[in-house]
Amino acid sequence: MMQSGVLAAEGADLYWEAHGEGPAIVLAHGVGGNHAIWFRQIGPLARANRVITFDHRGFGRSADRDGRGRAAFAEDLRALLDHLGVEKALLVGQSMGGGTCVDFACRWPERVAALAIADSLHAIAEPDDVRPLMDEARAATRDLGQIERVLGAKARAEDPALAMLYAQINSFNATDRHNLAGAFPAHAPEEIGGGRFPILFIAGVEDALFPIEAIRRVQARVPGSFMVEVSDAGHSAFLERPTEFNDTLLTLAQMAGHAGRVAAHSNAAGYTPA
């Protein structure tokens, strides 16, 4: 079952889709994507859960009518959950969407069943031992093209169709990293979640935008959190290694008591060791 619509929020029109039934899982996309970028997640996750995707204001089919950009993302998500009657959700934020979910979780923790931060440190204040790593990554990736930024070397070499599809999905966005308005607040790592719900950091080992060591150092400071590192993946582990990514999210849902009644793991036999 799939539903869709456009929500007239404060200063924005927000396109959304809902797939399946059960406890809600919300997927928040990054700056290169929109609701369509989750094509490798919706099927597996919607077997046992209600999977909600949406376009951030200014992306895909959504409009940013008052120009607030990132400053309004968390409020938009709250309005969407209210509109859909979702009291509590497992939030999954990839890259920019991670900032949306972190900010939401810090402001309305009672509405969060679990939090998955995928290839992202957005909306998290960078500790002194993390900032130099991030400054180096920002300098090294500043002039890279979009595909080189978001896909690891293995995916680019072995799956050119994925790179082409990513570029096509990205082409429907009015907003990109150069004209993205607003800013996320910076929450201290120690203040995220407060141990009230499980927090997952999941990241590609070869992520050029958010170095794995930077994510490790932040994760170590976040109460109630754990980390899964995905080998042979860059900044888009959800696309490059979807089986591992999806099963990790389903495990998180089980940990949080937020899983549907159907056993939905796609690879019970495990994975090839790195």
TORDO-116424 format. One record per residue: y, x, z of N, C-alpha, C, CB in turn. Coordinates in Angstrom, 2 decimals. Glycine has a CB too. Layout:
BEGIN
Y:X:Z:Y:X:Z:Y:X:Z:Y:X:Z;
...
end
This chain:
BEGIN
-1.19:0.84:0.00:0.00:0.00:0.00:1.24:0.87:0.00:0.01:-0.95:1.21;
2.16:0.61:-0.90:3.41:1.36:-0.98:4.58:0.40:-0.96:3.44:2.23:-2.24;
5.56:0.71:-0.14:6.81:-0.03:-0.10:7.94:0.94:-0.39:7.01:-0.74:1.28;
9.07:0.43:-0.88:10.22:1.28:-1.13:11.48:0.44:-1.03:10.13:1.97:-2.50;
12.61:1.12:-0.91:13.88:0.41:-0.83:15.03:1.38:-0.71:13.88:-0.56:0.33;
16.22:0.83:-0.63:17.44:1.61:-0.42:18.15:1.03:0.79:18.36:1.58:-1.70;
18.40:1.87:1.78:19.08:1.46:3.00:20.55:1.82:2.90:18.44:2.13:4.24;
21.42:0.84:3.12:22.86:1.11:3.19:23.17:1.57:4.60:23.70:-0.16:2.81;
23.25:2.89:4.78:23.56:3.48:6.08:25.06:3.77:6.15:22.74:4.78:6.31;
25.51:4.35:7.25:26.92:4.66:7.40:27.31:5.80:6.45:27.25:5.04:8.86;
28.05:5.47:5.41:28.52:6.48:4.47:27.48:6.96:3.48:29.02:7.63:5.20;
26.35:6.25:3.37:25.30:6.72:2.46:24.40:5.57:2.04:24.47:7.83:3.13;
23.76:5.74:0.88:22.67:4.88:0.45:21.41:5.74:0.45:22.94:4.25:-0.97;
20.40:5.34:1.21:19.22:6.17:1.44:17.99:5.54:0.80:18.99:6.37:2.94;
17.43:6.24:-0.17:16.19:5.79:-0.78:15.01:6.20:0.10:16.03:6.36:-2.21;
14.02:5.30:0.26:12.86:5.58:1.09:11.61:4.99:0.48:13.06:5.05:2.51;
10.47:5.54:0.86:9.17:4.99:0.52:8.27:5.04:1.75:8.53:5.77:-0.66;
7.37:4.08:1.87:6.37:4.06:2.94:5.00:3.83:2.33:6.70:2.97:4.00;
4.04:4.69:2.66:2.70:4.64:2.10:1.68:4.49:3.22:2.40:5.91:1.25;
0.75:3.57:3.08:-0.33:3.43:4.04:0.08:2.69:5.30:-0.85:4.76:4.40;
-0.85:2.67:6.26:-0.64:1.97:7.51:-1.11:2.84:8.67:-1.38:0.61:7.51;
-0.52:2.61:9.85:-0.90:3.36:11.04:0.31:4.00:11.68:-1.94:4.41:10.70;
0.09:4.90:12.64:1.20:5.61:13.26:2.03:6.36:12.21:0.69:6.60:14.32;
3.34:6.37:12.40:4.24:6.87:11.36:4.31:8.40:11.34:5.62:6.30:11.56;
4.24:8.94:10.14:4.54:10.35:9.86:5.70:10.38:8.89:3.29:11.12:9.27;
6.77:11.08:9.24:7.96:11.17:8.40:8.02:12.56:7.78:9.24:10.88:9.23;
8.19:12.62:6.47:8.29:13.88:5.73:9.72:14.07:5.25:7.30:13.90:4.53;
10.39:15.11:5.74:11.79:15.39:5.39:11.84:16.63:4.50:12.66:15.59:6.67;
12.32:16.47:3.27:12.26:17.51:2.25:13.33:18.59:2.42:12.39:16.88:0.88;
13.14:19.68:1.68:14.10:20.77:1.66:15.14:20.62:0.56:13.38:22.08:1.49;
16.02:21.61:0.45:17.16:21.51:-0.46:16.74:21.49:-1.92:18.12:22.67:-0.22;
15.57:22.02:-2.24:15.10:22.01:-3.62:14.29:20.79:-3.99:14.30:23.21:-3.87;
14.07:19.90:-3.02:13.19:18.77:-3.27:13.86:17.43:-3.05:11.99:18.87:-2.40;
13.05:16.41:-3.02:13.44:15.05:-2.68:12.15:14.33:-2.32:14.21:14.32:-3.88;
12.15:13.00:-2.25:10.95:12.31:-1.80:9.72:12.64:-2.66:11.19:10.82:-1.81;
9.93:12.95:-3.93:8.82:13.17:-4.85:8.10:14.49:-4.61:9.31:13.12:-6.27;
8.71:15.40:-3.85:8.13:16.73:-3.67:6.87:16.69:-2.83:9.15:17.65:-3.04;
6.61:15.56:-2.13:5.48:15.47:-1.21:4.23:14.92:-1.89:5.84:14.59:-0.03;
4.09:15.09:-3.19:2.98:14.48:-3.92:1.62:15.01:-3.47:3.15:14.71:-5.40;
1.57:16.19:-2.84:0.30:16.72:-2.35:0.01:16.35:-0.89:0.29:18.24:-2.50;
0.92:15.64:-0.26:0.72:15.21:1.12:0.43:13.71:1.25:1.95:15.54:1.94;
1.04:12.89:0.43:1.00:11.45:0.66:-0.42:10.91:0.67:1.82:10.72:-0.40;
-1.23:11.26:-0.32:-2.59:10.73:-0.38:-3.42:11.07:0.85:-3.27:11.26:-1.60;
-3.57:12.35:1.19:-4.38:12.69:2.36:-3.84:12.12:3.67:-4.49:14.19:2.48;
-2.54:12.14:3.87:-1.99:11.70:5.14:-2.00:10.18:5.26:-0.57:12.22:5.30;
-1.84:9.47:4.15:-1.75:8.01:4.20:-3.10:7.33:4.36:-1.09:7.51:2.96;
-4.20:8.08:4.38:-5.50:7.47:4.63:-5.56:6.88:6.04:-6.62:8.50:4.44;
-4.82:7.47:6.98:-4.92:7.04:8.37:-3.56:6.81:9.02:-5.69:8.05:9.16;
-2.50:7.04:8.31:-1.15:6.94:8.88:-0.21:6.25:7.90:-0.61:8.33:9.25;
0.89:5.78:8.42:1.99:5.28:7.60:2.90:6.48:7.30:2.78:4.10:8.32;
2.95:6.88:6.05:3.69:8.08:5.65:5.02:7.65:5.03:2.87:8.94:4.64;
6.10:8.12:5.63:7.44:7.74:5.18:8.11:8.95:4.56:8.30:7.19:6.37;
8.53:8.80:3.32:9.32:9.82:2.64:10.68:9.22:2.31:8.61:10.35:1.35;
11.66:10.08:2.13:13.01:9.60:1.83:13.79:10.71:1.15:13.73:9.13:3.12;
14.90:10.34:0.55:15.83:11.30:-0.02:17.00:11.46:0.94:16.33:10.86:-1.43;
17.23:12.70:1.40:18.45:12.94:2.15:19.67:12.51:1.31:18.56:14.44:2.55;
20.73:12.13:1.98:21.95:11.74:1.25:22.36:12.87:0.30:23.10:11.41:2.25;
22.66:12.49:-0.94:23.04:13.47:-1.96:21.88:14.02:-2.75:23.76:14.60:-1.32;
20.66:13.61:-2.42:19.47:14.11:-3.11:18.72:12.94:-3.73:18.56:14.89:-2.13;
18.02:13.22:-4.84:17.19:12.21:-5.47:17.95:10.93:-5.73:16.01:11.92:-4.61;
17.45:9.82:-5.20:18.05:8.51:-5.43:19.05:8.12:-4.34:16.97:7.46:-5.52;
19.33:9.01:-3.40:20.27:8.70:-2.32:21.67:9.20:-2.64:19.79:9.32:-1.00;
22.67:8.49:-2.14:24.07:8.85:-2.39:24.76:9.19:-1.08:24.81:7.69:-3.10;
25.59:10.24:-1.12:26.41:10.64:0.04:27.83:10.15:-0.22:26.37:12.20:0.27;
28.13:8.93:0.23:29.40:8.31:-0.12:30.59:8.84:0.68:29.30:6.83:0.07;
30.35:9.39:1.86:31.47:9.92:2.64:31.47:11.44:2.73:31.45:9.33:4.03;
30.53:12.10:2.06:30.55:13.56:1.94:30.21:14.33:3.19:31.87:13.97:1.49;
29.51:13.71:4.15:29.21:14.42:5.40:28.02:15.35:5.29:28.97:13.44:6.51;
27.16:15.15:4.30:26.03:16.05:4.10:25.17:16.22:5.34:26.52:17.39:3.65;
24.83:17.49:5.63:23.91:17.80:6.73:24.38:17.26:8.08:23.72:19.29:6.84;
25.67:17.13:8.28:26.17:16.66:9.56:25.68:15.25:9.89:27.68:16.69:9.57;
25.28:14.49:8.87:24.84:13.11:9.08:23.33:12.93:8.93:25.55:12.20:8.12;
22.59:13.98:8.62:21.17:13.83:8.30:20.37:13.21:9.45:20.58:15.17:7.94;
20.58:13.68:10.67:19.79:13.16:11.80:20.14:11.70:12.06:20.04:14.00:13.08;
21.41:11.35:11.96:21.82:9.96:12.14:21.23:9.07:11.04:23.36:9.84:12.16;
21.18:9.60:9.82:20.54:8.85:8.73:19.08:8.58:9.04:20.67:9.62:7.41;
18.38:9.59:9.56:16.97:9.42:9.87:16.78:8.37:10.97:16.35:10.75:10.30;
17.64:8.40:11.96:17.55:7.38:13.01:17.77:5.98:12.42:18.58:7.67:14.12;
18.75:5.84:11.56:19.01:4.53:10.93:17.80:4.08:10.11:20.25:4.60:10.04;
17.16:5.02:9.42:16.00:4.67:8.60:14.84:4.21:9.48:15.57:5.87:7.73;
14.57:4.93:10.58:13.48:4.54:11.46:13.76:3.18:12.10:13.27:5.59:12.55;
15.02:2.93:12.46:15.38:1.61:12.99:15.11:0.53:11.94:16.86:1.59:13.42;
15.52:0.80:10.72:15.36:-0.16:9.63:13.89:-0.48:9.38:15.99:0.37:8.35;
13.02:0.53:9.50:11.60:0.35:9.22:10.81:-0.07:10.46:11.03:1.62:8.66;
11.48:-0.23:11.58:10.81:-0.67:12.80:9.90:0.37:13.41:10.04:-1.88:12.51;
10.23:1.65:13.23:9.43:2.74:13.77:10.03:3.20:15.09:9.34:3.93:12.75;
9.30:3.02:16.17:9.79:3.43:17.48:9.56:4.91:17.72:9.11:2.63:18.56;
8.44:5.44:17.24:8.11:6.85:17.48:7.36:7.38:16.27:7.25:7.02:18.78;
7.70:8.60:15.86:7.10:9.17:14.65:6.76:10.64:14.86:8.04:9.02:13.46;
5.79:11.10:14.10:5.54:12.52:13.94:6.49:12.99:12.84:4.02:12.84:13.59;
7.37:13.91:13.16:8.38:14.38:12.22:7.94:15.70:11.59:9.74:14.54:12.91;
8.00:15.76:10.27:7.66:16.96:9.52:8.87:17.34:8.69:6.39:16.74:8.62;
9.45:18.49:8.97:10.63:18.92:8.22:10.39:20.25:7.54:11.82:19.03:9.14;
10.55:20.27:6.22:10.38:21.51:5.46:11.75:22.09:5.13:9.56:21.26:4.16;
11.96:23.37:5.45:13.20:24.08:5.17:14.41:23.28:5.66:13.32:24.37:3.65;
15.28:22.82:4.78:16.44:22.04:5.20:16.02:20.83:6.03:17.24:21.58:3.98;
14.95:20.17:5.63:14.46:19.02:6.38:14.03:19.38:7.79:13.32:18.40:5.66;
13.68:20.64:8.02:13.38:21.08:9.37:14.60:20.95:10.26:12.89:22.51:9.36;
15.78:21.23:9.72:17.00:21.06:10.48:17.24:19.61:10.85:18.18:21.59:9.70;
16.97:18.71:9.91:17.09:17.28:10.20:16.20:16.89:11.37:16.73:16.45:8.96;
14.95:17.33:11.33:13.98:16.93:12.35:14.24:17.60:13.69:12.58:17.25:11.88;
14.65:18.85:13.68:14.99:19.53:14.94:16.18:18.85:15.60:15.30:21.02:14.70;
17.22:18.57:14.82:18.40:17.91:15.38:18.04:16.53:15.92:19.52:17.79:14.31;
17.26:15.76:15.16:16.83:14.44:15.61:16.04:14.56:16.92:15.97:13.75:14.53;
15.09:15.50:16.98:14.24:15.65:18.15:15.03:16.04:19.39:13.16:16.69:17.89;
16.10:16.81:19.21:16.93:17.20:20.36:17.81:16.05:20.84:17.80:18.40:19.99;
18.20:15.18:19.93:19.10:14.08:20.29:18.36:12.82:20.75:19.99:13.73:19.11;
17.19:12.56:20.17:16.43:11.36:20.50:14.96:11.72:20.74:16.55:10.30:19.37;
14.66:12.54:21.74:13.28:13.01:21.95:12.30:11.88:22.26:13.25:14.00:23.09;
12.79:10.77:22.80:11.91:9.66:23.13:11.31:9.01:21.88:12.66:8.63:23.94;
11.85:9.33:20.70:11.36:8.74:19.46:10.43:9.68:18.70:12.52:8.35:18.58;
10.09:10.80:19.32:9.29:11.84:18.65:7.90:11.92:19.28:10.01:13.23:18.72;
6.87:11.72:18.48:5.50:11.90:18.94:5.09:13.37:18.86:4.53:11.03:18.12;
5.54:14.04:17.83:5.28:15.47:17.62:6.27:15.95:16.56:3.78:15.74:17.19;
6.47:17.26:16.53:7.43:17.86:15.60:6.78:19.01:14.87:8.70:18.34:16.34;
6.82:18.98:13.53:6.32:20.07:12.70:7.49:20.68:11.95:5.21:19.57:11.71;
7.73:21.96:12.18:8.83:22.70:11.55:8.21:23.63:10.51:9.68:23.51:12.62;
8.39:23.30:9.25:7.70:24.00:8.16:8.63:24.94:7.43:7.10:22.99:7.19;
8.33:26.23:7.50:9.12:27.25:6.79:10.61:27.04:7.04:8.82:27.21:5.28;
11.00:26.99:8.29:12.39:26.67:8.60:12.79:27.16:9.98:12.62:25.16:8.50;
14.06:27.55:10.09:14.72:27.76:11.38:16.07:27.05:11.39:14.90:29.27:11.67;
16.27:26.11:10.48:17.53:25.37:10.42:17.74:24.59:11.71:17.54:24.41:9.21;
19.00:24.50:12.13:19.43:23.80:13.35:18.95:24.48:14.62:18.93:22.38:13.32;
18.46:25.71:14.51:18.04:26.48:15.68:18.94:27.71:15.78:16.52:26.89:15.58;
19.54:27.92:16.94:20.39:29.10:17.15:19.54:30.36:17.04:21.10:29.03:18.52;
20.01:31.33:16.26:19.25:32.56:16.04:19.45:33.53:17.20:19.66:33.23:14.70;
18.39:33.85:17.95:18.51:34.83:19.03:18.91:36.20:18.49:17.19:34.94:19.79;
19.35:37.07:19.39:19.86:38.38:18.98:18.83:39.21:18.24:20.35:39.14:20.18;
17.54:39.04:18.56:16.52:39.84:17.89:16.02:39.18:16.60:15.36:40.08:18.83;
16.55:38.00:16.31:16.16:37.28:15.09:17.26:37.38:14.02:15.86:35.80:15.40;
18.51:37.39:14.45:19.61:37.36:13.50:19.56:38.52:12.49:20.93:37.39:14.25;
19.26:39.77:12.90:19.20:40.84:11.90:18.12:40.60:10.84:18.94:42.18:12.58;
16.98:40.03:11.24:15.92:39.73:10.27:16.39:38.68:9.28:14.65:39.25:10.99;
17.10:37.68:9.78:17.59:36.62:8.91:18.74:37.11:8.03:18.04:35.42:9.74;
19.60:37.95:8.56:20.68:38.50:7.74:20.11:39.32:6.58:21.62:39.38:8.61;
19.09:40.08:6.86:18.45:40.88:5.81:17.82:39.97:4.76:17.38:41.82:6.40;
17.15:38.90:5.19:16.53:37.97:4.24:17.58:37.25:3.41:15.66:36.95:4.98;
18.69:36.84:4.05:19.75:36.16:3.31:20.33:37.07:2.23:20.86:35.69:4.26;
20.52:38.33:2.55:21.07:39.27:1.57:20.08:39.52:0.43:21.43:40.59:2.25;
18.80:39.61:0.77:17.78:39.93:-0.23:17.52:38.78:-1.19:16.49:40.33:0.44;
17.76:37.55:-0.75:17.42:36.39:-1.57:18.64:35.71:-2.19:16.66:35.39:-0.75;
19.82:36.21:-1.90:21.05:35.53:-2.32:21.09:35.29:-3.82:22.27:36.35:-1.91;
20.65:36.24:-4.61:20.78:36.13:-6.06:19.48:35.74:-6.77:21.27:37.43:-6.62;
18.46:35.38:-6.00:17.21:34.97:-6.62:17.33:33.57:-7.22:16.06:35.01:-5.60;
16.57:33.31:-8.28:16.50:31.97:-8.83:15.74:31.04:-7.90:15.85:31.99:-10.22;
15.86:29.75:-8.14:15.26:28.77:-7.23:13.75:28.94:-7.10:15.57:27.37:-7.71;
13.04:29.12:-8.19:11.59:29.21:-8.12:11.17:30.47:-7.37:10.99:29.21:-9.53;
11.86:31.60:-7.59:11.53:32.83:-6.88:11.80:32.70:-5.39:12.34:34.01:-7.46;
12.75:31.86:-5.03:13.07:31.66:-3.62:12.01:30.81:-2.92:14.43:30.99:-3.49;
11.49:29.80:-3.61:10.70:28.79:-2.90:9.19:28.92:-3.08:11.12:27.45:-3.34;
8.73:29.63:-4.09:7.29:29.78:-4.30:6.90:31.24:-4.15:6.89:29.26:-5.67;
5.75:31.47:-3.52:5.25:32.83:-3.36:4.74:33.40:-4.67:4.15:32.85:-2.33;
4.51:34.71:-4.66:4.10:35.41:-5.88:2.79:34.87:-6.43:3.97:36.90:-5.60;
1.82:34.55:-5.57:0.53:34.07:-6.05:0.67:32.73:-6.75:-0.46:33.95:-4.89;
1.44:31.82:-6.17:1.64:30.51:-6.79:2.34:30.64:-8.13:2.44:29.59:-5.87;
3.35:31.50:-8.21:4.07:31.67:-9.48:3.17:32.23:-10.56:5.28:32.57:-9.28;
2.27:33.15:-10.17:1.40:33.79:-11.16:0.24:32.91:-11.57:0.87:35.09:-10.61;
-0.34:32.16:-10.63:-1.58:31.44:-10.89:-1.38:29.96:-11.19:-2.49:31.59:-9.72;
-0.21:29.42:-10.90:0.00:27.99:-11.09:1.37:27.72:-11.72:-0.13:27.24:-9.75;
1.55:28.13:-12.98:2.85:27.90:-13.62:3.22:26.43:-13.74:2.86:28.53:-14.98;
2.22:25.55:-13.78:2.52:24.12:-13.85:3.21:23.65:-12.57:1.24:23.30:-14.08;
2.83:24.23:-11.43:3.48:23.87:-10.17:4.94:24.29:-10.18:2.74:24.53:-8.98;
5.21:25.48:-10.69:6.60:25.94:-10.78:7.41:25.03:-11.69:6.65:27.39:-11.30;
6.82:24.62:-12.81:7.53:23.74:-13.73:7.80:22.38:-13.08:6.73:23.55:-15.02;
6.80:21.83:-12.39:6.97:20.53:-11.74:8.03:20.61:-10.65:5.65:20.04:-11.15;
8.02:21.69:-9.87:9.03:21.88:-8.83:10.42:21.86:-9.46:8.79:23.20:-8.07;
10.59:22.60:-10.54:11.89:22.64:-11.20:12.31:21.28:-11.73:11.87:23.65:-12.33;
11.36:20.51:-12.24:11.68:19.18:-12.75:12.11:18.24:-11.63:10.48:18.60:-13.49;
11.40:18.28:-10.50:11.77:17.45:-9.36:13.15:17.84:-8.84:10.72:17.57:-8.23;
13.39:19.13:-8.75:14.69:19.63:-8.30:15.84:19.19:-9.20:14.66:21.14:-8.21;
15.54:19.00:-10.49:16.60:18.68:-11.45:17.21:17.31:-11.23:16.07:18.78:-12.86;
16.55:16.45:-10.45:17.08:15.11:-10.20:18.07:15.07:-9.03:15.94:14.16:-9.92;
18.32:16.21:-8.39:19.23:16.25:-7.26:20.67:16.52:-7.70:18.79:17.31:-6.26;
21.59:15.75:-7.16:23.01:16.03:-7.39:23.49:17.17:-6.51:23.86:14.78:-7.12;
22.77:17.43:-5.42:23.15:18.45:-4.45:22.21:19.63:-4.55:23.14:17.89:-3.02;
22.77:20.83:-4.41:21.95:22.04:-4.32:22.52:22.93:-3.22:21.92:22.81:-5.68;
21.96:24.13:-3.06:22.37:24.98:-1.95:23.80:25.47:-2.08:21.45:26.16:-1.84;
24.37:25.37:-3.28:25.73:25.84:-3.49:26.79:24.80:-3.14:25.90:26.26:-4.91;
26.45:23.52:-3.26:27.46:22.48:-2.99:27.08:21.57:-1.81:27.66:21.64:-4.23;
26.04:21.94:-1.07:25.61:21.15:0.07:26.69:21.13:1.15:24.29:21.70:0.64;
27.11:19.93:1.54:28.19:19.77:2.50:27.67:19.73:3.93:28.99:18.50:2.20;
28.60:19.85:4.87:28.28:19.69:6.28:27.48:20.85:6.84:27.54:18.43:6.50;
27.13:20.73:8.11:26.36:21.78:8.78:25.54:21.15:9.90:27.30:22.89:9.34;
24.39:21.76:10.17:23.60:21.36:11.32:24.18:21.96:12.59:22.12:21.78:11.14;
24.04:21.30:13.73:24.32:21.97:14.99:23.26:23.02:15.25:24.38:20.95:16.17;
23.54:23.97:16.12:22.58:25.03:16.45:22.05:24.81:17.86:23.24:26.44:16.33;
20.79:24.39:17.96:20.16:24.13:19.25:19.43:25.38:19.72:19.18:22.93:19.16;
19.57:25.71:20.99:18.86:26.86:21.55:17.36:26.62:21.49:19.32:27.13:23.01;
16.57:27.62:21.12:15.12:27.42:21.03:14.52:26.87:22.32:14.44:28.73:20.69;
15.01:27.33:23.45:14.46:26.91:24.74:14.70:25.43:25.05:15.06:27.75:25.84;
15.62:24.81:24.32:15.99:23.42:24.60:15.31:22.42:23.67:17.47:23.26:24.50;
14.54:22.91:22.70:13.93:22.01:21.73:12.68:21.37:22.34:13.58:22.76:20.43;
12.68:20.10:22.44:11.50:19.38:22.90:11.34:19.29:24.40:10.30:20.01:22.35;
11.69:20.34:25.10:11.55:20.34:26.55:10.14:20.12:27.03:12.43:19.30:27.13;
9.14:20.46:26.21:7.76:20.27:26.60:7.29:18.83:26.57:7.55:20.81:27.94;
8.10:17.92:26.00:7.76:16.50:26.02:6.82:16.09:24.90:9.01:15.68:25.94;
6.69:16.91:23.87:5.79:16.61:22.76:5.38:17.92:22.12:6.45:15.65:21.72;
4.21:17.94:21.46:3.78:19.18:20.81:4.69:19.55:19.63:2.34:19.06:20.33;
4.91:20.85:19.48:5.76:21.35:18.40:4.99:22.40:17.62:7.09:21.93:18.95;
4.90:22.19:16.33:4.19:23.10:15.43:5.20:23.83:14.55:3.16:22.34:14.57;
5.10:25.14:14.51:5.75:25.94:13.47:4.66:26.30:12.47:6.47:27.24:14.06;
4.84:25.93:11.21:3.88:26.28:10.16:4.64:26.97:9.05:3.12:25.02:9.63;
4.15:28.13:8.63:4.95:28.95:7.71:4.06:29.80:6.82:5.91:29.85:8.49;
4.51:29.98:5.58:3.86:30.91:4.67:4.15:32.35:5.07:4.31:30.66:3.24;
3.12:33.15:5.09:3.26:34.55:5.51:4.20:35.30:4.58:1.89:35.24:5.55;
4.30:34.87:3.32:5.12:35.58:2.34:6.47:34.90:2.11:4.37:35.69:1.04;
6.90:34.06:3.02:8.18:33.37:2.88:9.32:34.39:2.82:8.40:32.37:4.06;
10.08:34.37:1.72:11.19:35.30:1.55:12.45:34.81:2.24:11.46:35.51:0.08;
12.60:33.50:2.43:13.82:32.95:3.01:13.82:32.98:4.53:14.02:31.53:2.54;
12.66:32.72:5.12:12.51:32.75:6.57:11.35:33.68:6.89:12.28:31.31:7.17;
11.61:34.97:7.11:10.54:35.94:7.34:9.63:35.50:8.48:11.13:37.31:7.63;
8.34:35.73:8.30:7.37:35.28:9.29:7.65:35.86:10.66:5.97:35.65:8.85;
8.14:37.08:10.74:8.43:37.68:12.04:9.59:36.97:12.72:8.74:39.17:11.89;
10.57:36.52:11.98:11.68:35.77:12.57:11.17:34.46:13.16:12.77:35.49:11.51;
10.28:33.78:12.44:9.74:32.52:12.93:8.88:32.77:14.17:8.91:31.81:11.83;
8.09:33.83:14.16:7.28:34.16:15.34:8.15:34.33:16.58:6.46:35.44:15.10;
9.26:35.03:16.43:10.11:35.31:17.59:10.79:34.06:18.12:11.15:36.34:17.23;
11.16:33.16:17.22:11.75:31.89:17.67:10.68:31.02:18.32:12.40:31.14:16.48;
9.53:30.90:17.69:8.46:30.05:18.23:8.08:30.46:19.64:7.23:30.11:17.33;
8.09:31.75:19.92:7.72:32.23:21.26:8.67:31.73:22.33:7.69:33.75:21.27;
9.86:31.28:21.94:10.86:30.81:22.90:10.86:29.29:23.06:12.22:31.27:22.47;
10.11:28.57:22.22:10.16:27.10:22.22:9.03:26.55:23.10:10.04:26.55:20.77;
9.36:25.87:24.19:8.32:25.34:25.09:7.41:24.35:24.37:8.96:24.66:26.31;
6.12:24.43:24.70:5.17:23.47:24.14:4.90:23.63:22.67:5.64:22.10:24.38;
5.20:24.80:22.11:5.02:25.00:20.68:3.86:25.94:20.39:6.30:25.55:20.07;
3.36:25.86:19.16:2.37:26.80:18.68:2.65:27.06:17.21:0.92:26.27:18.90;
1.97:28.04:16.63:2.30:28.45:15.27:1.04:28.59:14.44:3.07:29.77:15.28;
1.12:28.14:13.19:0.07:28.34:12.20:0.68:29.10:11.03:-0.54:26.98:11.74;
0.08:30.24:10.70:0.54:31.06:9.60:-0.39:30.87:8.40:0.61:32.56:10.01;
0.20:30.58:7.25:-0.57:30.26:6.06:-0.54:31.46:5.11:-0.02:28.98:5.35;
-1.69:32.06:4.88:-1.76:33.22:4.00:-1.61:32.82:2.55:-3.08:33.96:4.21;
-1.22:33.77:1.72:-1.04:33.56:0.27:-0.07:32.42:-0.02:-2.38:33.26:-0.39;
0.97:32.28:0.81:1.96:31.23:0.59:3.34:31.78:0.88:1.67:29.99:1.46;
4.32:31.29:0.12:5.71:31.66:0.34:6.43:30.57:1.11:6.41:31.92:-0.98;
7.61:30.20:0.63:8.47:29.26:1.35:7.98:27.82:1.28:9.86:29.34:0.82;
7.03:27.53:0.39:6.57:26.14:0.20:5.08:26.04:0.49:6.86:25.65:-1.24;
4.70:26.33:1.72:3.28:26.28:2.10:2.69:24.90:1.83:3.10:26.65:3.57;
3.50:23.86:1.95:2.99:22.50:1.74:2.54:22.26:0.29:4.07:21.48:2.11;
3.13:22.99:-0.65:2.72:22.89:-2.05:1.70:23.96:-2.43:3.93:22.99:-2.95;
1.87:25.14:-1.89:1.04:26.27:-2.29:-0.35:26.23:-1.66:1.73:27.56:-1.92;
-0.44:25.75:-0.43:-1.73:25.64:0.27:-1.83:24.27:0.93:-1.88:26.78:1.33;
-1.88:23.20:0.13:-1.78:21.85:0.69:-2.94:21.46:1.58:-1.67:20.87:-0.41;
-4.15:21.92:1.30:-5.28:21.53:2.15:-5.07:22.02:3.57:-6.60:22.09:1.59;
-4.74:23.28:3.72:-4.49:23.84:5.05:-3.30:23.16:5.71:-4.25:25.36:4.95;
-2.25:22.92:4.95:-1.05:22.29:5.49:-1.36:20.88:5.98:0.06:22.26:4.43;
-2.00:20.09:5.14:-2.28:18.70:5.50:-3.21:18.60:6.70:-2.89:17.97:4.31;
-4.27:19.42:6.72:-5.20:19.35:7.84:-4.54:19.79:9.14:-6.42:20.21:7.55;
-3.60:20.73:9.05:-2.87:21.14:10.25:-2.03:19.99:10.78:-1.99:22.35:9.95;
-1.39:19.24:9.89:-0.60:18.08:10.33:-1.49:17.01:10.95:0.18:17.49:9.16;
-2.67:16.78:10.38:-3.58:15.79:10.94:-4.09:16.21:12.31:-4.75:15.56:9.99;
-4.30:17.51:12.49:-4.69:18.01:13.80:-3.55:17.82:14.80:-5.07:19.50:13.71;
-2.33:18.06:14.37:-1.17:17.84:15.24:-1.09:16.37:15.65:0.13:18.27:14.53;
-1.33:15.47:14.71:-1.31:14.04:15.04:-2.36:13.70:16.08:-1.52:13.21:13.78;
-3.53:14.31:15.96:-4.58:14.06:16.95:-4.18:14.61:18.31:-5.90:14.70:16.50;
-3.60:15.80:18.34:-3.14:16.38:19.59:-2.14:15.47:20.29:-2.52:17.75:19.34;
-1.29:14.83:19.50:-0.22:14.00:20.05:-0.67:12.58:20.34:0.95:13.97:19.08;
-1.94:12.27:20.06:-2.40:10.90:20.22:-1.73:9.96:19.24:-2.16:10.42:21.64;
-1.42:10.46:18.07:-0.65:9.72:17.08:-1.43:9.58:15.77:0.69:10.41:16.83;
-2.73:9.76:15.84:-3.56:9.70:14.63:-4.06:8.29:14.39:-4.75:10.66:14.74;
-4.28:7.97:13.13:-4.89:6.70:12.79:-6.36:6.68:13.13:-4.70:6.40:11.32;
-7.01:5.56:12.89:-8.41:5.40:13.29:-9.38:6.06:12.33:-8.73:3.95:13.41;
-8.95:6.38:11.13:-9.84:6.95:10.11:-9.80:8.47:10.18:-9.44:6.46:8.70;
-10.97:9.10:10.20:-11.02:10.56:10.14:-10.62:10.98:8.73:-12.46:11.10:10.51;
-9.51:11.72:8.63:-8.93:11.97:7.31:-8.87:13.44:6.92:-7.56:11.40:7.25;
-9.45:14.33:7.72:-9.38:15.74:7.35:-10.09:15.98:6.03:-9.98:16.61:8.46;
-9.49:16.83:5.22:-9.99:17.01:3.87:-10.96:18.17:3.73:-8.86:17.20:2.93;
-11.05:19.03:4.73:-11.89:20.21:4.61:-12.52:20.54:5.96:-11.08:21.42:4.08;
-13.47:19.70:6.39:-14.07:19.88:7.71:-14.86:21.18:7.81:-14.98:18.71:8.03;
-15.27:21.73:6.67:-16.07:22.96:6.70:-15.23:24.20:6.98:-16.80:23.14:5.38;
-13.93:24.09:6.98:-13.09:25.24:7.27:-12.57:25.90:6.01:-13.84:26.23:8.09;
-11.92:27.06:6.19:-11.24:27.73:5.10:-11.76:29.14:4.92:-9.74:27.76:5.34;
-11.51:29.70:3.75:-11.90:31.08:3.48:-11.03:32.00:4.32:-11.76:31.41:1.97;
-11.62:32.93:5.08:-10.82:33.82:5.91:-9.84:34.65:5.07:-11.73:34.75:6.72;
-8.69:34.91:5.64:-7.68:35.71:4.94:-8.12:37.17:4.90:-6.29:35.59:5.62;
end
